[in-house]
């Protein structure tokens, strides 16, 4: 595990309506990442946003 992975282990992931996934950002805490995902999700677009820890994908 690299130093950046250890320091920023939480990812915000976006999936668009075509199923394409993109990493939005990396964060130090789960709470910080969730706050960003929630704020982005408030826009009401078709994209999905979620938080996952580096190395642990929770979405299909």
Backbone torsions as a table, in degrees:
resi	resn	phi	psi	omega
1	UNK	NA	130.0	179.9
2	UNK	-78.4	165.9	179.6
3	UNK	-61.0	-38.9	-179.4
4	UNK	-68.3	-34.3	177.8
5	UNK	-67.4	-41.3	-180.0
6	UNK	-67.8	-37.0	-177.3
7	UNK	-80.0	-27.9	-177.0
8	UNK	-131.6	70.6	-173.2
9	UNK	-83.8	-2.8	-176.3
10	UNK	-109.1	129.7	-178.7
11	UNK	-110.8	146.1	165.8
12	UNK	-106.3	125.4	-177.7
13	UNK	-114.7	140.2	175.8
14	UNK	-116.9	136.8	173.0
15	UNK	-121.8	124.9	-179.6
16	UNK	-85.1	178.8	-175.5
17	UNK	-70.4	-8.0	174.8
18	UNK	-96.8	0.7	179.7
19	UNK	88.1	2.7	177.6
20	UNK	-75.6	137.1	-178.4
21	UNK	-113.5	142.9	-178.8
22	UNK	-138.8	141.9	173.9
23	UNK	-83.1	121.3	-179.5
24	UNK	-82.2	-41.3	-179.5
25	UNK	-175.2	170.0	177.8
26	UNK	-119.2	142.8	-174.0
27	UNK	-139.2	156.8	-176.4
28	UNK	-75.8	-32.7	-177.0
29	UNK	-127.4	156.4	177.0
30	UNK	-64.6	-39.4	179.5
31	UNK	-61.7	-42.4	178.2
32	UNK	-63.2	-45.1	179.3
33	UNK	-64.2	-41.2	-179.2
34	UNK	-65.5	-36.7	178.2
35	UNK	-61.6	-42.3	178.5
36	UNK	-66.0	-46.0	-179.9
37	UNK	-60.5	-42.5	179.6
38	UNK	-64.0	-42.3	-179.6
39	UNK	-63.6	-42.5	178.6
40	UNK	-67.0	-37.7	-178.9
41	UNK	-67.2	-24.7	-180.0
42	UNK	-64.1	-18.5	-177.2
43	UNK	-68.7	-16.7	174.2
44	UNK	75.5	18.0	177.4
45	UNK	-80.4	178.1	-179.6
46	UNK	-75.6	-12.5	-178.4
47	UNK	-68.8	148.2	173.4
48	UNK	-105.4	142.8	176.5
49	UNK	-126.0	138.3	175.2
50	UNK	-150.9	168.5	-178.1
51	UNK	-112.5	136.7	171.9
52	UNK	-144.0	155.8	178.2
53	UNK	-86.8	144.7	179.9
54	UNK	-52.2	130.2	178.1
55	UNK	85.6	0.3	-179.1
56	UNK	-132.4	88.2	178.4
57	UNK	-78.9	129.6	-178.5
58	UNK	-109.8	-4.5	-179.5
59	UNK	-109.6	146.9	178.6
60	UNK	-67.9	NA	NA
